[in-house]
Amino acid sequence: MSLETPRKLPGLIPVKIKKIRHWLGRSGDPEGEQPAARGFLTQEQFQEELVVLGLSDQTFGPTEYAAALGNHLNLCVSIEVVPDAAHPLLSRELARKGVTGEILYRADVARVHVLVPGSLPSLALIFTLLHELGHLAAGDLFVDPHEAGMRPEQPQGFPTASVPVKNRLAHSLPFAQAGHREHEANLRAGYAFVAGCLGSENPYTQRMYNIL
């Protein structure tokens, strides 16, 4: 699923890139972090996450993105494209839920498994994988539904839920409401698809490496 051999920009990483690595790095859970309302992830913020993963100036696909996320979160992340003919029940179950893929987390073995049916068209397959991996990056898999249901809407943004920083790549807390989490996962998938196709030619990558 990778698009081409990864490439790196020449030269040293500017100081501001190092600052982003520190800002998004896993230096430990912030004490007393409280959920606060926020807006949806932007292209610039997504690019900052790619810096942490080491993918900001490279071409990549779902496989490379999954591996980078797994390394960052200390999880084993696997992708399985299931043949529909051999496993028709999977497609039926996903259709019943109204989704095209599913991500499963097992805490006892620190493992994340992404399932998608093989009958999906190529672009839909890639987008679905990136969507599910976007949930992992955001920390959505660790949202407590009971806590999330108690977060009211706020005028300055959408409410978030408490998830330790060790369980997410994102700097911001995940959204409390499932609908907002799904929308942001779609945004992440779109951002990742474009960034993965363009690599160092991505204008957002070039801005990150522009120190002026």
TORPA-4810 file (N, C-alpha, C, O; in nm, 3 decimals):
<nodes>
NODE_1_0.080_-0.121_0.000_0.000_0.000_0.000_0.084_0.126_0.000_0.030_0.236_-0.016_M
NODE_2_0.217_0.111_0.018_0.299_0.230_0.012_0.301_0.281_-0.131_0.288_0.204_-0.226_S
NODE_3_0.318_0.412_-0.145_0.306_0.475_-0.274_0.437_0.481_-0.349_0.437_0.466_-0.471_L
NODE_4_0.549_0.501_-0.280_0.680_0.495_-0.343_0.785_0.494_-0.234_0.753_0.508_-0.115_E
NODE_5_0.909_0.478_-0.273_1.017_0.474_-0.174_1.026_0.605_-0.098_1.031_0.710_-0.161_T
NODE_6_1.028_0.602_0.036_1.035_0.725_0.114_1.157_0.807_0.079_1.265_0.753_0.053_P
NODE_7_1.139_0.940_0.079_1.250_1.032_0.055_1.260_1.130_0.169_1.161_1.158_0.236_R
NODE_8_1.380_1.183_0.191_1.402_1.282_0.296_1.454_1.410_0.235_1.529_1.409_0.138_K
NODE_9_1.414_1.520_0.295_1.467_1.648_0.250_1.613_1.660_0.293_1.650_1.613_0.400_L
NODE_10_1.695_1.721_0.211_1.836_1.738_0.249_1.851_1.843_0.357_1.762_1.926_0.377_P
NODE_11_1.964_1.838_0.427_1.993_1.941_0.525_1.946_1.905_0.665_1.888_1.799_0.688_G
NODE_12_1.973_1.995_0.756_1.938_1.973_0.895_1.796_2.013_0.923_1.739_2.096_0.853_L
NODE_13_1.737_1.952_1.026_1.602_1.988_1.068_1.608_2.122_1.140_1.686_2.136_1.234_I
NODE_14_1.528_2.221_1.099_1.531_2.352_1.164_1.493_2.344_1.312_1.434_2.246_1.357_P
NODE_15_1.529_2.447_1.384_1.504_2.451_1.527_1.356_2.437_1.559_1.319_2.370_1.656_V
NODE_16_1.270_2.499_1.478_1.127_2.494_1.512_1.071_2.353_1.497_0.974_2.319_1.564_K
NODE_17_1.131_2.269_1.409_1.089_2.132_1.399_1.125_2.057_1.527_1.046_1.974_1.574_I
NODE_18_1.242_2.084_1.582_1.282_2.021_1.708_1.188_2.061_1.822_1.156_1.980_1.909_K
NODE_19_1.145_2.187_1.819_1.051_2.231_1.922_0.919_2.155_1.912_0.859_2.120_2.013_K
NODE_20_0.874_2.131_1.789_0.750_2.056_1.771_0.766_1.914_1.822_0.675_1.860_1.885_I
NODE_21_0.882_1.853_1.795_0.906_1.719_1.845_0.897_1.716_1.999_0.839_1.623_2.056_R
NODE_22_0.952_1.816_2.063_0.947_1.822_2.210_0.804_1.845_2.257_0.761_1.785_2.356_H
NODE_23_0.730_1.932_2.186_0.593_1.966_2.225_0.501_1.846_2.215_0.414_1.827_2.300_W
NODE_24_0.519_1.763_2.110_0.435_1.647_2.089_0.499_1.518_2.139_0.441_1.411_2.125_L
NODE_25_0.618_1.527_2.197_0.690_1.408_2.240_0.626_1.342_2.360_0.542_1.401_2.428_G
NODE_26_0.666_1.219_2.385_0.609_1.143_2.495_0.697_1.160_2.618_0.767_1.068_2.659_R
NODE_27_0.693_1.278_2.675_0.776_1.306_2.791_0.704_1.274_2.922_0.756_1.301_3.031_S
NODE_28_0.585_1.216_2.910_0.509_1.183_3.030_0.376_1.252_3.030_0.358_1.353_2.963_G
NODE_29_0.282_1.200_3.105_0.148_1.257_3.111_0.149_1.389_3.186_0.207_1.398_3.294_D
NODE_30_0.085_1.492_3.130_0.077_1.618_3.203_-0.011_1.604_3.325_-0.119_1.546_3.319_P
NODE_31_0.035_1.655_3.435_-0.042_1.645_3.558_-0.162_1.739_3.553_-0.150_1.856_3.516_E
NODE_32_-0.278_1.685_3.590_-0.396_1.769_3.601_-0.451_1.818_3.469_-0.520_1.921_3.466_G
NODE_33_-0.424_1.748_3.359_-0.477_1.792_3.231_-0.628_1.779_3.232_-0.682_1.672_3.264_E
NODE_34_-0.697_1.887_3.199_-0.842_1.891_3.203_-0.900_1.903_3.063_-0.847_1.978_2.981_Q
NODE_35_-1.009_1.829_3.033_-1.073_1.841_2.902_-1.117_1.985_2.876_-1.173_2.051_2.964_P
NODE_36_-1.091_2.031_2.756_-1.131_2.166_2.716_-1.185_2.160_2.574_-1.143_2.077_2.493_A
NODE_37_-1.277_2.249_2.544_-1.336_2.252_2.411_-1.232_2.291_2.307_-1.141_2.369_2.336_A
NODE_38_-1.245_2.238_2.187_-1.152_2.272_2.079_-1.221_2.254_1.944_-1.331_2.201_1.936_R
NODE_39_-1.153_2.299_1.840_-1.202_2.281_1.704_-1.138_2.158_1.641_-1.062_2.086_1.705_G
NODE_40_-1.169_2.136_1.515_-1.116_2.018_1.446_-0.970_2.038_1.405_-0.922_2.150_1.390_F
NODE_41_-0.902_1.928_1.387_-0.761_1.927_1.348_-0.740_1.997_1.215_-0.821_1.981_1.123_L
NODE_42_-0.634_2.075_1.204_-0.601_2.144_1.080_-0.488_2.071_1.008_-0.424_1.982_1.064_T
NODE_43_-0.466_2.109_0.883_-0.356_2.052_0.805_-0.221_2.078_0.874_-0.135_1.990_0.880_Q
NODE_44_-0.204_2.200_0.925_-0.079_2.235_0.991_-0.055_2.148_1.115_0.057_2.101_1.138_E
NODE_45_-0.158_2.127_1.193_-0.145_2.044_1.312_-0.115_1.899_1.277_-0.037_1.832_1.345_Q
NODE_46_-0.178_1.850_1.170_-0.151_1.713_1.126_-0.006_1.700_1.081_0.059_1.598_1.108_F
NODE_47_0.045_1.802_1.013_0.183_1.799_0.967_0.280_1.793_1.086_0.384_1.729_1.077_Q
NODE_48_0.245_1.860_1.195_0.327_1.856_1.315_0.332_1.714_1.373_0.435_1.671_1.425_E
NODE_49_0.221_1.642_1.363_0.220_1.504_1.408_0.310_1.417_1.321_0.379_1.328_1.371_E
NODE_50_0.310_1.444_1.191_0.396_1.367_1.101_0.544_1.389_1.131_0.626_1.300_1.113_L
NODE_51_0.577_1.509_1.179_0.716_1.537_1.219_0.756_1.442_1.331_0.865_1.385_1.328_V
NODE_52_0.669_1.424_1.427_0.698_1.336_1.540_0.715_1.191_1.493_0.799_1.118_1.546_V
NODE_53_0.636_1.151_1.394_0.643_1.014_1.343_0.759_0.993_1.246_0.790_0.880_1.210_L
NODE_54_0.822_1.103_1.205_0.929_1.092_1.107_0.881_1.075_0.966_0.954_1.023_0.881_G
NODE_55_0.758_1.117_0.937_0.698_1.099_0.805_0.669_1.230_0.734_0.612_1.229_0.625_L
NODE_56_0.706_1.343_0.792_0.664_1.472_0.738_0.719_1.500_0.599_0.656_1.573_0.523_S
NODE_57_0.834_1.446_0.565_0.896_1.475_0.435_0.906_1.350_0.348_0.987_1.345_0.256_D
NODE_58_0.823_1.249_0.377_0.831_1.123_0.306_0.697_1.088_0.240_0.591_1.135_0.282_Q
NODE_59_0.704_1.006_0.136_0.583_0.945_0.084_0.554_0.821_0.171_0.647_0.752_0.213_T
NODE_60_0.428_0.795_0.195_0.391_0.682_0.279_0.248_0.640_0.250_0.169_0.715_0.193_F
NODE_61_0.216_0.521_0.290_0.081_0.468_0.280_0.034_0.419_0.415_0.101_0.442_0.515_G
NODE_62_-0.080_0.351_0.421_-0.133_0.303_0.549_-0.036_0.212_0.625_-0.030_0.217_0.748_P
NODE_63_0.039_0.129_0.553_0.130_0.037_0.620_0.240_0.112_0.695_0.269_0.082_0.810_T
NODE_64_0.300_0.211_0.629_0.406_0.290_0.692_0.350_0.376_0.806_0.415_0.392_0.909_E
NODE_65_0.232_0.430_0.785_0.169_0.512_0.890_0.137_0.427_1.013_0.158_0.470_1.126_Y
NODE_66_0.087_0.307_0.990_0.056_0.215_1.100_0.181_0.178_1.178_0.180_0.174_1.301_A
NODE_67_0.290_0.150_1.106_0.415_0.112_1.172_0.470_0.227_1.256_0.517_0.206_1.367_A
NODE_68_0.464_0.349_1.202_0.514_0.466_1.276_0.430_0.491_1.400_0.484_0.522_1.506_A
NODE_69_0.298_0.478_1.387_0.211_0.496_1.503_0.240_0.390_1.609_0.247_0.421_1.728_L
NODE_70_0.256_0.265_1.565_0.284_0.158_1.660_0.413_0.181_1.736_0.419_0.160_1.857_G
NODE_71_0.516_0.225_1.665_0.644_0.253_1.731_0.630_0.367_1.833_0.688_0.362_1.941_N
NODE_72_0.552_0.469_1.796_0.538_0.585_1.883_0.456_0.553_2.009_0.485_0.604_2.117_H
NODE_73_0.354_0.469_1.993_0.263_0.439_2.103_0.297_0.308_2.174_0.226_0.265_2.264_L
NODE_74_0.408_0.244_2.132_0.449_0.117_2.190_0.339_0.011_2.179_0.307_-0.059_2.275_N
NODE_75_0.283_0.003_2.059_0.177_-0.094_2.030_0.215_-0.173_1.906_0.288_-0.124_1.819_L
NODE_76_0.167_-0.295_1.898_0.178_-0.373_1.775_0.054_-0.344_1.692_-0.057_-0.382_1.731_C
NODE_77_0.072_-0.278_1.579_-0.041_-0.241_1.493_-0.035_-0.325_1.366_0.062_-0.318_1.291_V
NODE_78_-0.139_-0.403_1.342_-0.144_-0.488_1.224_-0.265_-0.452_1.138_-0.368_-0.408_1.189_S
NODE_79_-0.251_-0.473_1.008_-0.356_-0.447_0.911_-0.391_-0.577_0.842_-0.302_-0.650_0.797_I
NODE_80_-0.520_-0.608_0.833_-0.564_-0.729_0.764_-0.673_-0.694_0.664_-0.780_-0.644_0.701_E
NODE_81_-0.645_-0.722_0.537_-0.745_-0.707_0.432_-0.809_-0.843_0.412_-0.746_-0.935_0.360_V
NODE_82_-0.935_-0.856_0.454_-1.001_-0.987_0.459_-1.076_-1.014_0.329_-1.159_-0.933_0.289_V
NODE_83_-1.049_-1.127_0.261_-1.124_-1.163_0.140_-1.271_-1.184_0.171_-1.307_-1.264_0.258_P
NODE_84_-1.356_-1.112_0.101_-1.500_-1.121_0.129_-1.555_-1.260_0.103_-1.642_-1.308_0.177_D
NODE_85_-1.506_-1.325_-0.003_-1.559_-1.456_-0.038_-1.532_-1.558_0.072_-1.616_-1.644_0.100_A
NODE_86_-1.416_-1.547_0.133_-1.380_-1.642_0.238_-1.443_-1.607_0.373_-1.469_-1.694_0.456_A
NODE_87_-1.469_-1.476_0.394_-1.525_-1.432_0.522_-1.641_-1.333_0.498_-1.628_-1.215_0.528_H
NODE_88_-1.753_-1.381_0.443_-1.865_-1.292_0.411_-1.929_-1.229_0.534_-1.991_-1.123_0.525_P
NODE_89_-1.914_-1.294_0.649_-1.977_-1.240_0.770_-1.916_-1.105_0.810_-1.985_-1.021_0.867_L
NODE_90_-1.788_-1.086_0.781_-1.725_-0.958_0.815_-1.791_-0.844_0.740_-1.826_-0.742_0.800_L
NODE_91_-1.808_-0.859_0.611_-1.870_-0.755_0.531_-2.012_-0.728_0.577_-2.055_-0.612_0.582_S
NODE_92_-2.084_-0.832_0.611_-2.222_-0.816_0.658_-2.226_-0.742_0.791_-2.312_-0.656_0.813_R
NODE_93_-2.133_-0.775_0.880_-2.129_-0.709_1.010_-2.092_-0.563_0.997_-2.150_-0.477_1.064_E
NODE_94_-1.995_-0.532_0.909_-1.957_-0.393_0.888_-2.072_-0.316_0.824_-2.097_-0.201_0.861_L
NODE_95_-2.141_-0.379_0.730_-2.256_-0.313_0.667_-2.365_-0.287_0.768_-2.431_-0.183_0.764_A
NODE_96_-2.385_-0.381_0.860_-2.486_-0.363_0.964_-2.453_-0.243_1.053_-2.542_-0.170_1.096_R
NODE_97_-2.323_-0.224_1.080_-2.280_-0.111_1.162_-2.273_0.019_1.084_-2.261_0.127_1.143_K
NODE_98_-2.281_0.010_0.950_-2.273_0.130_0.868_-2.132_0.183_0.852_-2.113_0.304_0.835_G
NODE_99_-2.031_0.094_0.858_-1.891_0.134_0.843_-1.826_0.047_0.738_-1.880_-0.057_0.700_V
NODE_100_-1.707_0.089_0.690_-1.634_0.011_0.591_-1.513_-0.059_0.648_-1.449_-0.138_0.579_T
NODE_101_-1.480_-0.032_0.772_-1.367_-0.096_0.837_-1.382_-0.091_0.987_-1.474_-0.027_1.039_G
NODE_102_-1.291_-0.159_1.057_-1.301_-0.163_1.203_-1.161_-0.172_1.263_-1.072_-0.236_1.207_E
NODE_103_-1.143_-0.106_1.378_-1.016_-0.112_1.449_-1.041_-0.169_1.588_-1.132_-0.125_1.658_I
NODE_104_-0.961_-0.267_1.627_-0.979_-0.339_1.754_-0.854_-0.324_1.839_-0.742_-0.329_1.789_L
NODE_105_-0.876_-0.305_1.969_-0.764_-0.287_2.061_-0.770_-0.392_2.170_-0.875_-0.414_2.231_Y
NODE_106_-0.654_-0.456_2.195_-0.643_-0.552_2.305_-0.535_-0.504_2.400_-0.416_-0.505_2.368_R
NODE_107_-0.578_-0.462_2.518_-0.485_-0.407_2.616_-0.392_-0.515_2.672_-0.278_-0.485_2.707_A
NODE_108_-0.440_-0.639_2.682_-0.360_-0.744_2.745_-0.234_-0.779_2.666_-0.136_-0.827_2.723_D
NODE_109_-0.238_-0.754_2.534_-0.119_-0.784_2.452_-0.068_-0.659_2.381_0.018_-0.668_2.293_V
NODE_110_-0.120_-0.542_2.418_-0.079_-0.414_2.358_-0.081_-0.423_2.206_0.018_-0.394_2.138_A
NODE_111_-0.196_-0.463_2.154_-0.208_-0.487_2.010_-0.331_-0.417_1.953_-0.438_-0.415_2.015_R
NODE_112_-0.314_-0.359_1.835_-0.423_-0.296_1.761_-0.434_-0.367_1.626_-0.334_-0.387_1.557_V
NODE_113_-0.556_-0.404_1.590_-0.580_-0.477_1.466_-0.683_-0.402_1.382_-0.792_-0.371_1.430_H
NODE_114_-0.648_-0.373_1.258_-0.738_-0.302_1.167_-0.789_-0.402_1.064_-0.710_-0.469_0.997_V
NODE_115_-0.921_-0.411_1.052_-0.985_-0.504_0.959_-1.059_-0.428_0.850_-1.135_-0.335_0.880_L
NODE_116_-1.038_-0.466_0.726_-1.114_-0.408_0.614_-1.144_-0.520_0.515_-1.063_-0.611_0.497_V
NODE_117_-1.261_-0.515_0.449_-1.294_-0.615_0.348_-1.217_-0.590_0.219_-1.199_-0.476_0.178_P
NODE_118_-1.174_-0.696_0.155_-1.096_-0.684_0.033_-1.175_-0.637_-0.087_-1.116_-0.602_-0.190_G
NODE_119_-1.306_-0.635_-0.076_-1.389_-0.596_-0.191_-1.394_-0.444_-0.211_-1.447_-0.396_-0.311_S
NODE_120_-1.339_-0.368_-0.116_-1.340_-0.223_-0.130_-1.253_-0.180_-0.249_-1.147_-0.239_-0.270_L
NODE_121_-1.297_-0.080_-0.326_-1.210_-0.025_-0.431_-1.081_0.028_-0.369_-1.077_0.061_-0.251_P
NODE_122_-0.975_0.035_-0.450_-0.841_0.067_-0.399_-0.838_0.196_-0.316_-0.787_0.196_-0.205_S
NODE_123_-0.893_0.305_-0.370_-0.889_0.432_-0.297_-0.972_0.425_-0.169_-0.933_0.479_-0.066_L
NODE_124_-1.088_0.359_-0.177_-1.172_0.345_-0.059_-1.102_0.261_0.048_-1.117_0.287_0.168_A
NODE_125_-1.027_0.161_0.004_-0.953_0.077_0.097_-0.847_0.159_0.171_-0.835_0.151_0.293_L
NODE_126_-0.769_0.238_0.097_-0.666_0.321_0.158_-0.727_0.422_0.253_-0.679_0.441_0.365_I
NODE_127_-0.835_0.489_0.209_-0.899_0.590_0.293_-0.954_0.527_0.420_-0.943_0.585_0.528_F
NODE_128_-1.014_0.408_0.409_-1.069_0.340_0.527_-0.959_0.306_0.627_-0.976_0.326_0.747_T
NODE_129_-0.847_0.255_0.577_-0.736_0.223_0.667_-0.684_0.348_0.737_-0.659_0.346_0.858_L
NODE_130_-0.667_0.457_0.662_-0.619_0.581_0.721_-0.720_0.638_0.820_-0.683_0.698_0.921_L
NODE_131_-0.848_0.620_0.791_-0.953_0.666_0.883_-0.942_0.591_1.017_-0.944_0.653_1.123_H
NODE_132_-0.931_0.459_1.010_-0.923_0.380_1.133_-0.795_0.411_1.210_-0.797_0.419_1.333_E
NODE_133_-0.685_0.427_1.139_-0.560_0.463_1.205_-0.566_0.603_1.263_-0.499_0.634_1.361_L
NODE_134_-0.647_0.689_1.202_-0.668_0.823_1.256_-0.732_0.819_1.395_-0.701_0.902_1.481_G
NODE_135_-0.820_0.723_1.415_-0.878_0.705_1.549_-0.771_0.670_1.651_-0.773_0.718_1.765_H
NODE_136_-0.676_0.587_1.609_-0.566_0.551_1.699_-0.479_0.671_1.730_-0.443_0.693_1.846_L
NODE_137_-0.446_0.749_1.628_-0.362_0.868_1.649_-0.426_0.967_1.744_-0.358_1.029_1.825_A
NODE_138_-0.558_0.981_1.733_-0.630_1.079_1.816_-0.650_1.032_1.959_-0.677_1.113_2.047_A
NODE_139_-0.636_0.902_1.983_-0.664_0.848_2.116_-0.809_0.810_2.135_-0.853_0.788_2.248_G
NODE_140_-0.885_0.801_2.026_-1.028_0.772_2.035_-1.057_0.637_2.096_-1.161_0.618_2.159_D
NODE_141_-0.966_0.542_2.078_-0.990_0.407_2.128_-0.993_0.402_2.280_-1.040_0.304_2.338_L
NODE_142_-0.944_0.507_2.345_-0.932_0.507_2.491_-1.032_0.600_2.559_-1.024_0.624_2.679_F
NODE_143_-1.128_0.652_2.482_-1.229_0.740_2.540_-1.327_0.657_2.623_-1.379_0.556_2.576_V
NODE_144_-1.350_0.701_2.744_-1.449_0.637_2.831_-1.587_0.687_2.790_-1.616_0.805_2.807_D
NODE_145_-1.674_0.599_2.737_-1.805_0.645_2.690_-1.893_0.705_2.800_-1.977_0.791_2.773_P
NODE_146_-1.872_0.659_2.922_-1.952_0.713_3.033_-1.910_0.857_3.063_-1.995_0.943_3.087_H
NODE_147_-1.780_0.883_3.062_-1.731_1.019_3.085_-1.769_1.109_2.968_-1.811_1.223_2.988_E
NODE_148_-1.753_1.056_2.846_-1.781_1.136_2.727_-1.926_1.181_2.722_-1.956_1.291_2.677_A
NODE_149_-2.016_1.095_2.768_-2.158_1.130_2.764_-2.195_1.243_2.858_-2.303_1.299_2.846_G
NODE_150_-2.106_1.277_2.950_-2.135_1.383_3.047_-2.078_1.519_3.004_-2.093_1.617_3.076_M
NODE_151_-2.014_1.524_2.888_-1.954_1.649_2.841_-2.054_1.728_2.757_-2.088_1.685_2.647_R
NODE_152_-2.102_1.841_2.806_-2.200_1.920_2.730_-2.133_1.999_2.618_-2.013_2.024_2.621_P
NODE_153_-2.214_2.038_2.518_-2.164_2.124_2.411_-2.123_2.259_2.468_-2.184_2.308_2.563_E
NODE_154_-2.020_2.319_2.408_-1.970_2.448_2.455_-1.961_2.544_2.337_-1.927_2.502_2.226_Q
NODE_155_-1.990_2.671_2.359_-1.994_2.766_2.248_-1.858_2.790_2.182_-1.853_2.825_2.064_P
NODE_156_-1.748_2.771_2.255_-1.616_2.800_2.200_-1.553_2.681_2.129_-1.439_2.689_2.084_Q
NODE_157_-1.625_2.571_2.117_-1.572_2.454_2.049_-1.645_2.329_2.092_-1.749_2.336_2.158_G
NODE_158_-1.592_2.213_2.056_-1.655_2.086_2.089_-1.589_2.025_2.211_-1.466_2.031_2.225_F
NODE_159_-1.667_1.965_2.302_-1.610_1.910_2.426_-1.519_1.792_2.400_-1.537_1.719_2.303_P
NODE_160_-1.420_1.773_2.487_-1.324_1.664_2.475_-1.333_1.572_2.596_-1.401_1.603_2.694_T
NODE_161_-1.265_1.460_2.587_-1.264_1.361_2.695_-1.120_1.338_2.741_-1.026_1.361_2.665_A
NODE_162_-1.105_1.293_2.864_-0.972_1.270_2.922_-0.911_1.140_2.870_-0.969_1.033_2.886_S
NODE_163_-0.795_1.152_2.807_-0.718_1.035_2.761_-0.571_1.066_2.785_-0.523_1.169_2.738_V
NODE_164_-0.498_0.980_2.856_-0.356_1.006_2.884_-0.276_1.028_2.756_-0.304_0.968_2.653_P
NODE_165_-0.177_1.114_2.764_-0.094_1.146_2.647_-0.021_1.023_2.596_0.010_1.017_2.477_V
NODE_166_0.008_0.927_2.681_0.078_0.806_2.637_-0.008_0.723_2.542_0.044_0.637_2.471_K
NODE_167_-0.138_0.748_2.540_-0.230_0.671_2.457_-0.270_0.743_2.329_-0.365_0.701_2.263_N
NODE_168_-0.200_0.848_2.292_-0.237_0.921_2.171_-0.114_0.991_2.114_-0.021_1.025_2.186_R
NODE_169_-0.117_1.011_1.984_-0.017_1.092_1.916_-0.056_1.238_1.924_0.030_1.325_1.941_L
NODE_170_-0.185_1.267_1.912_-0.235_1.404_1.907_-0.199_1.482_2.032_-0.199_1.428_2.143_A
NODE_171_-0.169_1.611_2.012_-0.145_1.700_2.125_-0.274_1.727_2.200_-0.274_1.734_2.323_H
NODE_172_-0.384_1.742_2.127_-0.514_1.773_2.188_-0.585_1.645_2.231_-0.563_1.538_2.176_S
NODE_173_-0.672_1.660_2.329_-0.754_1.549_2.374_-0.856_1.512_2.268_-0.895_1.597_2.188_L
NODE_174_-0.900_1.386_2.264_-1.001_1.345_2.167_-1.138_1.403_2.201_-1.165_1.439_2.316_P
NODE_175_-1.223_1.411_2.100_-1.357_1.464_2.121_-1.441_1.369_2.206_-1.425_1.247_2.201_F
NODE_176_-1.531_1.427_2.284_-1.618_1.348_2.369_-1.728_1.279_2.288_-1.767_1.167_2.319_A
NODE_177_-1.778_1.347_2.184_-1.889_1.294_2.106_-1.839_1.209_1.990_-1.745_1.247_1.920_Q
NODE_178_-1.903_1.094_1.970_-1.861_1.000_1.865_-1.867_1.063_1.727_-1.779_1.039_1.644_A
NODE_179_-1.970_1.142_1.701_-1.984_1.205_1.571_-1.868_1.297_1.538_-1.822_1.301_1.424_G
NODE_180_-1.820_1.370_1.637_-1.706_1.459_1.617_-1.578_1.377_1.595_-1.493_1.416_1.515_H
NODE_181_-1.564_1.266_1.665_-1.447_1.180_1.646_-1.445_1.121_1.505_-1.340_1.111_1.443_R
NODE_182_-1.562_1.083_1.455_-1.570_1.028_1.320_-1.534_1.134_1.216_-1.464_1.106_1.119_E
NODE_183_-1.583_1.256_1.236_-1.552_1.362_1.139_-1.402_1.392_1.137_-1.344_1.410_1.030_H
NODE_184_-1.341_1.396_1.254_-1.198_1.425_1.257_-1.117_1.309_1.200_-1.012_1.330_1.139_E
NODE_185_-1.164_1.186_1.218_-1.095_1.071_1.158_-1.100_1.081_1.006_-1.004_1.043_0.938_A
NODE_186_-1.211_1.132_0.952_-1.219_1.155_0.808_-1.119_1.262_0.764_-1.054_1.249_0.661_N
NODE_187_-1.107_1.368_0.844_-1.010_1.473_0.813_-0.869_1.417_0.814_-0.790_1.444_0.724_L
NODE_188_-0.837_1.339_0.917_-0.704_1.281_0.926_-0.674_1.193_0.804_-0.564_1.196_0.750_R
NODE_189_-0.773_1.115_0.763_-0.753_1.027_0.648_-0.723_1.109_0.523_-0.633_1.074_0.446_A
NODE_190_-0.797_1.217_0.503_-0.772_1.304_0.389_-0.636_1.369_0.395_-0.563_1.373_0.296_G
NODE_191_-0.600_1.421_0.512_-0.469_1.484_0.529_-0.358_1.382_0.503_-0.260_1.412_0.435_Y
NODE_192_-0.374_1.261_0.559_-0.271_1.159_0.546_-0.256_1.114_0.401_-0.145_1.089_0.354_A
NODE_193_-0.368_1.103_0.331_-0.361_1.059_0.192_-0.283_1.159_0.107_-0.195_1.121_0.030_F
NODE_194_-0.314_1.287_0.124_-0.245_1.391_0.047_-0.097_1.396_0.086_-0.009_1.399_0.000_V
NODE_195_-0.069_1.397_0.218_0.070_1.404_0.265_0.149_1.283_0.218_0.265_1.296_0.179_A
NODE_196_0.087_1.165_0.222_0.156_1.044_0.182_0.187_1.040_0.034_0.289_0.985_-0.008_G
NODE_197_0.098_1.098_-0.047_0.120_1.102_-0.192_0.229_1.203_-0.230_0.312_1.175_-0.316_C
NODE_198_0.228_1.319_-0.165_0.317_1.428_-0.205_0.454_1.423_-0.140_0.551_1.470_-0.199_L
NODE_199_0.465_1.367_-0.021_0.595_1.362_0.046_0.654_1.500_0.066_0.588_1.590_0.118_G
NODE_200_0.779_1.518_0.024_0.847_1.647_0.042_0.791_1.756_-0.048_0.823_1.874_-0.029_S
NODE_201_0.707_1.719_-0.145_0.645_1.819_-0.232_0.519_1.879_-0.170_0.461_1.972_-0.226_E
NODE_202_0.478_1.827_-0.057_0.361_1.879_0.013_0.390_2.022_0.059_0.488_2.045_0.129_N
NODE_203_0.306_2.121_0.022_0.332_2.259_0.064_0.335_2.276_0.215_0.406_2.364_0.265_P
NODE_204_0.262_2.195_0.288_0.264_2.205_0.434_0.397_2.155_0.490_0.445_2.205_0.592_Y
NODE_205_0.458_2.057_0.423_0.592_2.014_0.462_0.693_2.124_0.436_0.779_2.151_0.520_T
NODE_206_0.683_2.187_0.321_0.778_2.292_0.285_0.769_2.410_0.382_0.870_2.473_0.414_Q
NODE_207_0.647_2.441_0.428_0.632_2.550_0.525_0.698_2.513_0.658_0.756_2.598_0.725_R
NODE_208_0.688_2.385_0.696_0.747_2.342_0.821_0.899_2.358_0.819_0.961_2.385_0.922_M
NODE_209_0.958_2.340_0.701_1.104_2.346_0.690_1.153_2.484_0.650_1.272_2.505_0.629_Y
NODE_210_1.062_2.578_0.639_1.100_2.716_0.608_1.121_2.791_0.739_1.024_2.818_0.810_N
NODE_211_1.243_2.825_0.772_1.274_2.887_0.901_1.252_3.037_0.899_1.263_3.103_1.003_I
NODE_212_1.221_3.094_0.782_1.202_3.239_0.774_1.057_3.273_0.804_1.020_3.390_0.803_L
</nodes>
